[in-house]
């Protein structure tokens, strides 16, 4: 039963890796502006270590975090500003429920937030998995965000569900981040292969 190659040991090792990765992600995301680098590192490590059984969780996450920080930092800053802008717009306009114009602004803001969320999910994952220049990254983000609405809907559902679980059951933070990125990778990896040739 305790054979390292047994199904039980494999499951336990994967679960342990998920706990390690989730803790690392939480710690590295505390300065909100490093959220992009930590998310890129988590996605890359979830695919490489948990799915492909290559490398070690801590070392892979650390190296990916360092490699992604420079590219993801400006993207993260931009996302924070955009979310703040549309979030504030929603809050202000929500105070005027009888105004048609306010309703239009709320709808537009919510739609924009969802689009940005899809772009965020793909942008961080691409930054972790590949070494792309800014033009290549921007082009891929646009294509992935606007060409695959149904799969983006599924990815956003996974994201929202993970956030809800983390809010209402905080102890699950020890497993949810890595688990949600691992689950999302089954949707994203086939999409990436449509645009990028890689093994």
C-alpha positions in Angstrom: 0.0 0.0 0.0 2.9 2.4 0.7 4.7 1.7 -2.5 5.7 5.0 -4.0 4.2 4.0 -7.3 0.9 3.0 -5.9 -2.3 4.9 -6.7 -2.8 5.9 -3.1 0.7 7.4 -2.7 0.4 9.2 -6.0 -2.8 10.8 -4.9 -1.3 11.7 -1.5 1.8 13.2 -3.2 -0.4 15.3 -5.5 -2.5 16.5 -2.6 0.7 17.5 -0.7 2.0 19.4 -3.8 -1.4 21.2 -4.0 -1.2 22.3 -0.4 2.4 23.5 -0.8 1.5 25.4 -4.0 -1.6 26.9 -2.5 0.3 28.2 0.5 3.1 29.6 -1.7 0.5 31.3 -3.9 -1.3 32.9 -0.9 2.0 34.2 0.5 3.4 35.5 -2.8 0.0 37.2 -3.6 -0.1 39.2 -0.3 1.4 42.2 -2.1 -1.4 42.5 -4.5 0.9 43.7 -7.3 2.7 40.3 -7.3 -0.6 38.5 -7.9 0.2 38.1 -11.5 3.6 36.5 -11.0 2.3 34.1 -8.3 -0.7 33.1 -10.5 1.6 32.5 -13.5 3.9 30.4 -11.3 1.0 28.5 -9.9 -0.5 27.7 -13.3 2.9 26.6 -14.7 3.7 24.4 -11.7 0.2 22.9 -11.7 0.7 21.8 -15.3 4.3 20.7 -15.1 4.5 19.1 -11.6 0.9 17.9 -10.9 -0.2 17.0 -14.4 3.0 16.0 -16.1 5.0 14.7 -13.1 8.0 16.8 -13.9 10.2 18.5 -11.3 9.4 19.6 -7.8 6.6 21.9 -6.6 8.6 24.4 -4.6 11.6 24.8 -6.9 9.4 25.0 -10.0 7.1 27.6 -8.4 10.1 29.6 -7.2 11.8 29.7 -10.6 8.6 30.4 -12.5 7.7 33.3 -10.1 11.1 34.9 -10.6 10.9 34.5 -14.4 7.3 35.9 -14.6 7.6 38.8 -12.3 8.9 41.3 -14.7 6.4 40.6 -17.4 3.3 40.2 -15.2 3.9 43.3 -13.0 2.7 46.0 -15.5 -0.2 43.7 -16.5 -1.2 43.3 -12.9 -1.0 47.1 -12.2 -3.2 47.7 -15.3 -5.8 45.1 -14.1 -5.9 46.6 -10.6 -6.6 50.1 -12.1 -9.3 48.8 -14.5 -11.0 46.7 -11.8 -11.0 49.7 -9.5 -12.4 52.0 -12.2 -15.3 49.7 -13.2 -15.9 48.6 -9.6 -16.3 52.3 -8.5 -18.6 52.9 -11.5 -20.8 50.0 -10.5 -20.9 51.2 -6.9 -21.8 54.8 -7.8 -24.4 53.9 -10.5 -26.0 51.2 -8.3 -27.1 54.0 -5.9 -29.4 55.3 -8.7 -31.6 52.2 -9.5 -34.2 54.3 -11.3 -31.8 55.8 -13.8 -31.6 54.1 -17.2 -28.2 55.6 -17.8 -26.9 54.3 -14.5 -28.3 50.9 -15.4 -26.4 51.0 -18.7 -23.2 52.0 -17.0 -23.6 49.1 -14.5 -24.2 46.6 -17.3 -21.2 47.9 -19.3 -19.0 47.8 -16.2 -19.9 44.3 -15.2 -19.4 43.1 -18.8 -16.0 44.8 -18.9 -15.0 43.2 -15.6 -15.8 39.8 -17.0 -13.8 40.4 -20.1 -10.9 41.6 -18.0 -11.2 38.5 -15.8 -11.0 36.2 -18.9 -8.0 38.2 -20.1 -6.4 37.9 -16.7 -6.9 34.1 -16.5 -5.3 33.6 -19.9 -2.6 36.3 -19.5 -1.2 35.0 -16.3 -1.3 31.4 -17.5 0.5 32.3 -20.8 3.1 34.3 -18.8 3.8 31.3 -16.7 3.9 28.6 -19.4 5.7 30.5 -22.2 8.3 33.1 -22.8 6.5 35.6 -25.1 7.3 39.2 -26.0 4.6 41.8 -25.2 3.2 41.8 -28.7 2.8 38.0 -28.8 1.3 38.0 -25.4 -1.2 40.7 -26.2 -2.2 39.1 -29.4 -2.8 35.7 -27.8 -4.8 37.3 -24.9 -7.1 39.0 -27.3 -7.7 35.9 -29.4 -8.3 33.7 -26.4 -10.6 36.2 -24.7 -12.8 36.9 -27.7 -12.8 33.7 -29.8 -13.8 31.2 -27.1 -16.8 32.6 -25.2 -18.1 29.3 -23.9 -14.8 28.1 -22.5 -14.1 31.5 -21.0 -17.5 31.2 -19.3 -16.4 27.9 -17.8 -13.1 29.4 -16.7 -14.9 32.3 -15.0 -17.3 29.9 -13.3 -14.4 27.9 -11.9 -12.8 31.2 -10.7 -15.9 32.5 -9.1 -16.7 29.1 -7.5 -13.2 29.0 -6.1 -13.4 32.5 -4.7 -16.8 31.7 -3.1 -15.4 28.6 -1.4 -12.4 30.4 -0.1 -14.6 33.2 1.4 -17.1 30.9 3.1 -14.6 28.1 4.0 -11.2 29.8 4.6 -9.4 26.5 5.5 -10.0 25.4 1.9 -7.4 28.0 0.9 -4.9 25.3 1.6 -6.1 23.4 -1.5 -8.4 25.7 -3.6 -5.8 27.9 -5.4 -3.8 24.9 -6.8 -7.0 22.9 -7.4 -8.7 25.6 -9.4 -5.7 26.3 -11.5 -5.2 22.6 -12.1 -8.8 22.2 -13.2 -8.6 25.3 -15.4 -5.6 23.9 -17.2 -7.7 21.1 -18.7 -9.6 23.8 -20.6 -6.7 26.2 -21.3 -4.0 23.8 -22.4 -6.0 22.6 -25.5 -6.7 26.2 -26.3 -3.0 27.2 -26.1 -2.1 24.3 -28.4 -4.3 25.9 -31.1 -2.1 29.0 -31.2 1.3 27.8 -30.0 3.3 24.8 -31.1 4.8 23.1 -28.1 5.3 19.7 -26.6 
